[in-house]
Amino acid sequence: MNKVILMGRLTRDPEVRYSQGSNPIAIARYSLAVNRVYKREGEPDADFINIVSFGKAGEFAGRYFKKGQMVAVSGRLQIRTYDDQDGKRQYFTEVITEDQYFAESKKSTEEYNNNTPSTPAPSEESADGFMPIDNSFEDEDDLPF
């Protein structure tokens, strides 16, 4: 069984690219800073884990995920290899998402990001801090989550 569940903060905005071919699909790449439970003096407090989302999930991540947000991800661990310019074998570990979720409110994310909340247009956000759902998906089977 290959199952990974992570929760952490995005270290940067997701980078979205599209595959080539007759049916291009979105490929979003981002990384999460996941706090370590046990910390030793002189060692890092977090692990930085590379995440990849494909298709509608990739488009969703590119549109709604922002640096500093707390998100939860589940998926599978994948290790890729390639030979660099010097002929050395390089290993690259990443998590391929199956599910991805917001793990805190927008207000909490704004407070975390140096207490400098962005001011949304009044029509974009309701008084309770939630944004309206993007209804551009054709039917419920196309929802990204």
C-alpha positions in Angstrom: 0.0 0.0 0.0 1.3 3.5 -0.9 -0.6 6.2 1.0 0.6 9.6 2.2 -1.4 12.1 4.3 0.2 15.5 5.0 -0.9 18.8 6.4 1.3 21.9 6.1 1.7 25.4 4.7 2.4 26.2 1.1 6.0 27.5 0.7 5.1 29.2 -2.6 2.2 29.7 -5.0 1.6 26.6 -7.1 3.2 26.6 -10.5 0.7 25.3 -13.2 1.8 24.0 -16.6 -0.1 22.1 -19.2 1.0 18.9 -20.9 1.5 18.8 -24.6 -0.7 16.8 -27.0 -4.2 16.8 -28.3 -5.7 16.8 -24.8 -3.5 19.0 -22.6 -4.0 18.5 -18.8 -3.0 20.8 -16.0 0.0 19.9 -13.9 0.4 21.9 -10.7 3.6 21.7 -8.6 4.0 23.2 -5.1 5.7 22.3 -1.9 4.4 22.0 1.7 6.3 22.8 4.9 5.2 20.1 7.3 6.2 20.6 10.9 8.1 17.8 12.7 6.5 16.5 15.9 9.8 15.8 17.5 12.5 18.4 17.1 16.2 18.1 18.1 18.4 21.1 18.7 20.2 22.2 15.6 17.9 20.3 13.3 15.2 21.8 11.0 11.7 22.2 12.5 9.9 21.2 9.2 10.2 19.0 6.2 9.7 20.5 2.7 7.7 18.1 0.6 7.1 18.4 -3.2 3.5 17.9 -4.3 2.1 17.3 -7.8 -1.6 17.6 -8.8 -3.0 16.7 -12.2 -6.1 17.6 -14.2 -8.9 19.4 -12.4 -7.1 19.1 -9.1 -4.1 20.9 -10.7 -6.3 23.7 -12.0 -7.9 24.0 -8.6 -4.6 24.2 -6.8 -3.4 26.8 -9.3 -6.5 28.9 -8.9 -7.1 28.8 -5.1 -3.9 27.8 -3.3 -1.6 30.6 -2.2 1.7 30.8 -0.4 1.2 30.5 3.4 -2.1 28.6 3.3 -2.5 25.6 5.5 -3.6 22.7 3.3 -4.1 18.9 3.7 -3.1 16.5 1.0 -3.5 12.8 0.5 -1.9 10.8 -2.2 0.9 8.4 -3.1 4.6 8.7 -2.8 6.5 8.6 -6.1 10.3 8.5 -6.7 11.6 9.6 -10.1 15.1 9.2 -11.3 17.1 10.9 -14.0 20.8 11.2 -15.1 22.2 14.7 -14.7 24.8 16.4 -17.0 27.7 14.5 -15.2 26.0 11.2 -15.7 25.1 10.8 -12.0 21.8 9.3 -11.1 19.5 11.8 -9.3 16.5 10.8 -7.2 13.5 13.1 -6.8 10.7 12.3 -4.3 7.2 13.8 -4.6 3.6 13.2 -3.5 1.1 12.7 -6.3 -2.3 14.0 -4.9 -5.5 12.1 -4.8 -7.2 14.6 -2.6 -6.4 18.1 -1.4 -8.2 20.4 1.0 -8.1 23.7 2.7 -7.1 23.2 6.3 -7.9 26.6 7.7 -10.1 29.6 7.0 -9.1 32.4 4.7 -9.0 34.7 7.6 -6.5 32.5 9.5 -4.2 32.4 6.5 -4.3 36.2 6.2 -3.4 36.5 9.9 -0.6 34.1 9.4 0.9 36.0 6.5 2.3 38.8 8.6 -1.0 40.2 9.7 -1.4 42.0 6.3 -4.8 40.7 5.1 -5.7 41.5 1.5 -8.9 43.5 1.1 -11.3 41.6 -1.3 -13.9 43.3 -3.3 -17.3 43.3 -1.4 -18.9 41.0 -3.9 -16.2 38.4 -3.6 -16.5 37.6 0.1 -19.4 37.3 2.5 -19.4 38.6 6.1 -18.6 35.1 7.4 -15.3 35.0 5.5 -16.2 32.5 2.9 -15.9 33.0 -0.9 -18.6 31.9 -3.3 -18.1 28.6 -5.2 -16.8 28.7 -8.7 -19.7 27.4 -10.8 -17.8 27.1 -14.0 -17.8 23.3 -13.8 -20.3 21.7 -16.1 -21.7 19.1 -13.8 -21.1 17.6 -10.4 -18.8 14.8 -11.8 -16.3 17.5 -12.9 -15.9 19.1 -9.5 -12.2 19.2 -8.5 -12.8 17.9 -5.0 
